[in-house]
Amino acid sequence: MDHPILTIVVPCYNEEDVLEDSILQLDHLLMNLEEEGLISDKSKILFVDDGSKDDTWRMIYKETLKGGRIRGLKLSRNVGHQHALLAGLFTAKKTSDCVISIDADLQDDIHVVRDFLIKFHEGYEIVYGVRSNRDSDTFFKRSTAQSFYKLMNIIGIDLVYNHADFRLMSKRAIDELERFEEVNLFLRGIVPLIGLKSTQVYYVRNKRLAGKTKYPLKKMLAFSFEGITSLSVTPIRLVMVVGFLSFLISLVFGCYFLALKFFGHTTTGWTSLITSIWLIGGLQLMSIGLVGEYIGKIYKETKRRPKFIIEMDTLNLPMPRHLINAGGKDHELNRTSFRNLSETN
C-alpha cells in the first residue's frame, strides 16, 4: 500500500477558541505528508462536533464548503468524548485505510503523525502515541496519573502507560473495535484488547493553545472510575474480601468480650459501640454503592441504546451547494432537503 488514505479524526466540544488554528495546522500537515508520498491525496480531516454550544459546528461546516480536506460530523447531542471519538472512527473507516485520532487542542505533537505512518507502512495495525514525560503537568496531576496507571496494572487492566487517545488504527483494527458492543466505553483499555500488531511512538506534549481543558478534576475522577469498573471486577471482589475480614474481626472481638464476661470484667461503653455501628454501616453503604454501580452498567448494556446519533455527515455524504442557505449567517443546511437526499442514498 504505497499511498494509503488517511483520515484524522478530531472530537470537538466547545472548541471555537482553538479550532481555527487547529484546522490550519492539520491541513498543512496533510499537505506535507501528501508531498512526501506517505498518504493519498484523498486523505481528509474529520472534525466531530459533540453537541457544542458555541460556534464550533458553524466553523467546521464553513470550512467544509471550501471543498478542501476538511469534513464535518455533527452528532445530535453531547454524548461525551469517548462516544464522539468512536463515532468519528466508525465513520472515517468507510473511506480510509488508516485513521488517526487526536484532540482539538493539539497538545499532542502532530509532527509525530509522520512516524505513525512510517510504522503503518512497516505493517503495524495500531500505533500508540505515548508521552515521553509529564514535565508540563502539575505535581498533583502527574502524581495522580501515575497512581492511576499503577492501580490499573494492579487490578489486571492492560493499559499503555502515558497514552491517551492519540493513536493510529488501521481499517482492520477499527473493524475489530466495532465488534466490541459495550456501551460503557473506555477506549484506552479496549484498544489493547484487540491484540493486533502494535507499537509505540514517543513525543513531548505541548501546552494548550487556548481555551480551557474539558477534563477538570471531577471529570477526570469520573473517567478513571469508568475505566476501572468497565474493565475489571476486582473492586467488587474487594467488597467480598472486606466483608470476610470484617467477619473474622467480629469473631475475634466476640471471643474477647465473651472472655471478659466469663472473668467478670465486662464494662459498658458507648464510644466503642457507636464506633462499631458507624464503621460497619459505612462499609455496608460503600459496598452496596459499588454493587449498584455494576448493576447500573448492566442496566445500560441491556437497554442497547445507540452510542451516538449522527445528525450530519459531510465525509460520506457531501452536501451539494444548492442545498445551502448561503445568505444565512451560520450557513444553516436545509434540513428537509438533507433528509430527502439521505433517503435517496
C-alpha positions as CSV (number, residue, x, y, z in Angstrom):
1,M,0.0,0.0,0.0
2,D,2.1,2.9,-1.3
3,H,-0.4,5.8,-0.7
4,P,-2.9,4.9,2.0
5,I,-6.0,7.1,2.5
6,L,-5.6,8.7,5.9
7,T,-8.4,10.4,7.9
8,I,-7.6,12.4,11.0
9,V,-10.5,12.3,13.5
10,V,-10.8,15.3,15.8
11,P,-13.5,15.2,18.5
12,C,-14.7,18.7,19.4
13,Y,-16.7,20.1,22.2
14,N,-16.9,23.9,22.6
15,E,-13.5,24.4,20.8
16,E,-14.1,27.6,19.0
17,D,-11.0,29.2,20.6
18,V,-8.6,26.7,19.2
19,L,-10.4,25.4,16.1
20,E,-9.2,27.9,13.5
21,D,-5.5,27.3,14.4
22,S,-6.1,23.5,14.6
23,I,-7.6,23.5,11.1
24,L,-4.7,25.4,9.6
25,Q,-2.0,23.2,11.3
26,L,-3.7,19.9,10.4
27,D,-4.4,20.9,6.8
28,H,-0.7,22.0,6.4
29,L,0.3,18.7,7.9
30,L,-1.7,16.6,5.4
31,M,-0.3,18.7,2.5
32,N,3.3,17.9,3.6
33,L,2.5,14.2,4.1
34,E,1.0,14.1,0.5
35,E,4.1,15.7,-0.9
36,E,6.3,13.1,0.8
37,G,4.1,10.3,-0.7
38,L,3.2,8.9,2.7
39,I,-0.6,9.3,2.1
40,S,-3.1,9.6,-0.7
41,D,-4.4,12.9,-2.0
42,K,-7.9,11.6,-0.9
43,S,-6.9,11.9,2.7
44,K,-9.2,14.0,4.9
45,I,-9.6,15.6,8.4
46,L,-12.9,14.8,10.1
47,F,-14.0,17.1,12.9
48,V,-16.6,15.6,15.1
49,D,-18.9,18.1,16.8
50,D,-20.1,16.6,20.1
51,G,-23.1,18.8,20.6
52,S,-21.1,22.0,21.1
53,K,-22.9,25.1,22.5
54,D,-20.7,27.6,20.9
55,D,-19.7,28.3,17.2
56,T,-17.7,25.1,16.8
57,W,-20.0,23.4,14.3
58,R,-20.6,26.6,12.3
59,M,-16.8,27.0,11.9
60,I,-16.4,23.3,10.9
61,Y,-19.2,23.5,8.4
62,K,-18.0,26.7,6.9
63,E,-14.6,25.0,6.2
64,T,-16.3,22.0,4.5
65,L,-17.9,24.4,2.0
66,K,-14.4,25.3,0.7
67,G,-14.1,21.8,-0.8
68,G,-10.7,21.1,0.7
69,R,-9.6,18.4,3.1
70,I,-11.9,19.4,5.9
71,R,-15.0,17.4,6.7
72,G,-17.5,17.5,9.5
73,L,-19.6,15.1,11.5
74,K,-22.3,16.6,13.7
75,L,-23.8,14.5,16.5
76,S,-27.4,15.1,17.5
77,R,-26.4,15.9,21.1
78,N,-23.5,15.7,23.5
79,V,-22.5,12.1,24.1
80,G,-19.1,12.5,25.7
81,H,-15.6,12.4,24.3
82,Q,-15.3,8.6,24.1
83,H,-18.5,8.1,22.2
84,A,-17.8,11.1,19.9
85,L,-14.4,9.6,19.1
86,L,-16.0,6.3,18.4
87,A,-18.5,7.9,16.0
88,G,-15.6,9.5,14.2
89,L,-13.6,6.3,13.9
90,F,-16.5,4.3,12.6
91,T,-17.5,7.0,10.1
92,A,-13.9,7.5,8.8
93,K,-13.1,3.8,8.3
94,K,-15.6,3.6,5.5
95,T,-13.4,5.6,3.2
96,S,-9.9,5.2,4.8
97,D,-7.1,2.8,5.1
98,C,-6.0,4.1,8.4
99,V,-7.3,6.6,11.0
100,I,-5.5,8.8,13.5
101,S,-7.4,10.3,16.5
102,I,-6.2,13.5,18.1
103,D,-7.8,16.1,20.4
104,A,-8.7,19.5,19.0
105,D,-6.4,21.5,21.3
106,L,-3.4,19.9,19.5
107,Q,-1.4,19.4,22.8
108,D,-0.4,16.1,21.2
109,D,2.5,16.7,18.8
110,I,1.2,16.5,15.3
111,H,4.7,16.1,13.9
112,V,4.9,12.5,15.1
113,V,2.0,11.7,12.7
114,R,4.7,11.1,10.1
115,D,6.3,8.5,12.4
116,F,2.8,6.9,12.9
117,L,2.5,6.5,9.1
118,I,6.0,5.1,8.8
119,K,5.1,2.4,11.3
120,F,1.9,1.8,9.5
121,H,3.8,1.2,6.2
122,E,6.0,-1.2,8.2
123,G,2.9,-3.4,8.9
124,Y,1.7,-2.2,12.3
125,E,-2.1,-2.1,12.7
126,I,-2.1,0.1,15.8
127,V,0.4,2.8,16.7
128,Y,0.1,4.4,20.2
129,G,1.3,8.0,20.8
130,V,3.0,7.9,24.2
131,R,4.1,10.9,26.2
132,S,7.9,10.6,27.0
133,N,7.5,12.6,30.2
134,R,5.0,14.6,32.2
135,D,7.1,17.6,33.0
136,S,4.4,20.0,31.7
137,D,1.9,18.7,34.3
138,T,1.4,20.0,37.8
139,F,2.7,17.9,40.6
140,F,-0.8,16.9,41.6
141,K,-1.9,15.8,38.1
142,R,1.4,14.0,37.5
143,S,1.2,12.0,40.8
144,T,-2.5,11.1,40.4
145,A,-2.0,10.0,36.8
146,Q,0.9,7.7,37.8
147,S,-1.1,6.4,40.7
148,F,-4.0,5.6,38.3
149,Y,-1.8,3.6,35.9
150,K,-0.3,1.7,38.8
151,L,-3.7,0.9,40.2
152,M,-5.0,-0.3,36.8
153,N,-2.0,-2.5,36.4
154,I,-2.5,-4.0,39.9
155,I,-6.1,-4.9,39.2
156,G,-5.2,-6.5,35.9
157,I,-6.1,-3.9,33.3
158,D,-3.7,-3.7,30.4
159,L,-3.1,0.0,29.6
160,V,-0.3,1.6,27.6
161,Y,1.5,3.8,30.1
162,N,1.1,7.6,29.5
163,H,-1.1,7.0,26.4
164,A,-4.4,8.9,26.0
165,D,-6.3,8.8,22.7
166,F,-3.6,9.9,20.3
167,R,-3.2,6.8,18.1
168,L,-3.3,5.4,14.6
169,M,-5.6,2.5,13.8
170,S,-5.8,0.6,10.5
171,K,-9.2,-0.1,8.9
172,R,-8.9,-3.7,10.0
173,A,-8.3,-2.7,13.7
174,I,-11.3,-0.4,13.7
175,D,-13.4,-3.2,12.2
176,E,-12.4,-5.4,15.1
177,L,-13.1,-2.5,17.5
178,E,-16.6,-2.3,16.1
179,R,-17.2,-5.8,17.4
180,F,-16.9,-4.6,21.0
181,E,-20.5,-3.6,21.6
182,E,-20.4,-2.4,25.2
183,V,-22.0,1.0,26.0
184,N,-19.7,1.8,28.9
185,L,-16.6,2.9,26.9
186,F,-13.0,3.2,28.0
187,L,-11.1,3.1,24.7
188,R,-7.7,3.2,26.3
189,G,-8.4,-0.2,27.8
190,I,-10.4,-1.6,25.0
191,V,-8.0,-1.0,22.1
192,P,-5.1,-3.1,23.6
193,L,-7.6,-6.0,23.9
194,I,-7.8,-6.1,20.0
195,G,-4.4,-7.7,20.1
196,L,-3.2,-6.8,16.5
197,K,0.4,-5.9,15.8
198,S,1.1,-2.7,17.6
199,T,4.0,-0.3,18.5
200,Q,4.6,3.0,20.3
201,V,5.9,6.4,19.3
202,Y,7.1,8.8,21.9
203,Y,6.6,12.5,21.9
204,V,6.6,15.6,24.2
205,R,3.1,17.0,25.0
206,N,2.6,20.7,24.2
207,K,0.7,23.4,26.1
208,R,-2.9,24.0,25.2
209,L,-3.2,26.7,22.5
210,A,-6.2,28.5,24.1
211,G,-9.4,27.8,26.0
212,K,-9.9,25.6,29.0
213,T,-9.4,21.9,29.4
214,K,-12.6,19.8,29.0
215,Y,-11.4,17.4,31.7
216,P,-11.3,19.1,35.1
217,L,-10.6,17.1,38.3
218,K,-14.3,16.0,38.6
219,K,-14.4,14.6,35.1
220,M,-11.0,13.0,35.4
221,L,-12.1,11.1,38.5
222,A,-15.4,10.0,36.9
223,F,-13.4,9.0,33.8
224,S,-11.0,6.9,35.9
225,F,-13.8,5.2,37.8
226,E,-15.5,4.4,34.5
227,G,-12.3,2.8,33.3
228,I,-11.9,0.7,36.4
229,T,-15.5,-0.5,36.6
230,S,-15.9,-1.1,32.9
231,L,-12.8,-3.3,32.5
232,S,-12.4,-5.1,35.8
233,V,-14.5,-6.9,38.5
234,T,-11.6,-6.6,41.0
235,P,-13.4,-3.8,43.1
236,I,-16.5,-5.9,43.6
237,R,-14.3,-8.8,44.7
238,L,-12.6,-6.5,47.2
239,V,-16.1,-5.9,48.7
240,M,-16.2,-9.7,49.4
241,V,-12.7,-9.6,50.9
242,V,-13.6,-6.7,53.2
243,G,-16.8,-8.5,54.3
244,F,-14.8,-11.6,55.0
245,L,-12.2,-9.7,57.0
246,S,-14.9,-7.9,58.9
247,F,-16.5,-11.2,59.8
248,L,-13.1,-12.6,61.1
249,I,-12.5,-9.4,63.1
250,S,-16.0,-9.7,64.6
251,L,-15.3,-13.3,65.6
252,V,-12.1,-12.3,67.4
253,F,-13.8,-9.5,69.3
254,G,-16.7,-11.7,70.1
255,C,-14.4,-14.2,71.7
256,Y,-12.6,-11.4,73.5
257,F,-15.8,-10.0,75.0
258,L,-17.1,-13.5,76.0
259,A,-13.8,-14.0,77.8
260,L,-14.3,-10.7,79.7
261,K,-17.8,-11.7,80.6
262,F,-16.6,-15.0,81.9
263,F,-14.0,-13.4,84.1
264,G,-16.4,-10.7,85.2
265,H,-14.6,-7.7,83.7
266,T,-17.3,-6.5,81.4
267,T,-17.8,-2.8,81.1
268,T,-20.4,-0.8,79.2
269,G,-19.0,1.7,76.6
270,W,-21.0,4.0,74.4
271,T,-18.0,5.1,72.3
272,S,-16.9,1.5,71.3
273,L,-20.5,0.6,70.4
274,I,-21.3,3.7,68.2
275,T,-17.9,3.5,66.5
276,S,-18.5,-0.1,65.6
277,I,-22.0,0.7,64.3
278,W,-20.7,3.6,62.1
279,L,-17.8,1.5,60.8
280,I,-19.9,-1.5,59.8
281,G,-22.7,0.8,58.5
282,G,-20.2,2.8,56.3
283,L,-18.7,-0.4,54.9
284,Q,-22.1,-1.7,54.0
285,L,-23.2,1.5,52.3
286,M,-19.9,1.6,50.3
287,S,-20.4,-2.0,49.3
288,I,-24.0,-1.5,48.3
289,G,-23.0,1.6,46.3
290,L,-20.2,-0.3,44.4
291,V,-22.5,-3.2,43.7
292,G,-25.1,-0.7,42.5
293,E,-22.6,0.8,40.1
294,Y,-22.0,-2.5,38.4
295,I,-25.8,-3.2,38.3
296,G,-26.3,0.2,36.7
297,K,-23.7,-0.7,34.0
298,I,-25.6,-3.9,33.3
299,Y,-28.8,-1.9,33.1
300,K,-27.3,0.3,30.4
301,E,-25.9,-2.6,28.5
302,T,-29.2,-4.5,28.4
303,K,-31.1,-1.5,27.0
304,R,-28.9,-1.5,23.8
305,R,-29.4,2.2,23.2
306,P,-27.3,3.7,20.3
307,K,-24.0,5.1,21.4
308,F,-24.5,8.2,19.2
309,I,-26.8,9.6,16.6
310,I,-25.3,11.4,13.6
311,E,-27.2,14.5,12.5
312,M,-25.0,15.4,9.6
313,D,-22.1,13.7,7.8
314,T,-20.2,15.6,5.2
315,L,-17.5,13.0,4.8
316,N,-19.5,10.1,3.3
317,L,-22.4,12.3,2.1
318,P,-21.1,15.6,0.7
319,M,-23.6,18.4,0.6
320,P,-24.4,20.0,-2.8
321,R,-24.1,23.8,-2.6
322,H,-27.7,24.3,-3.9
323,L,-28.9,22.9,-0.6
324,I,-27.1,25.5,1.5
325,N,-28.7,28.8,2.6
326,A,-25.7,30.8,1.7
327,G,-27.3,34.0,2.8
328,G,-27.7,32.9,6.4
329,K,-25.2,34.0,9.0
330,D,-24.5,30.4,10.1
331,H,-24.8,28.7,6.7
332,E,-27.6,26.6,8.0
333,L,-28.4,23.5,6.0
334,N,-31.9,23.0,4.6
335,R,-32.8,20.0,6.9
336,T,-35.7,18.9,4.8
337,S,-33.6,18.7,1.6
338,F,-30.8,16.9,3.5
339,R,-33.3,14.3,4.9
340,N,-34.6,13.7,1.4
341,L,-31.1,13.3,0.0
342,S,-30.2,10.9,2.7
343,E,-33.2,8.7,2.0
344,T,-32.5,8.6,-1.7
345,N,-28.9,7.4,-1.0
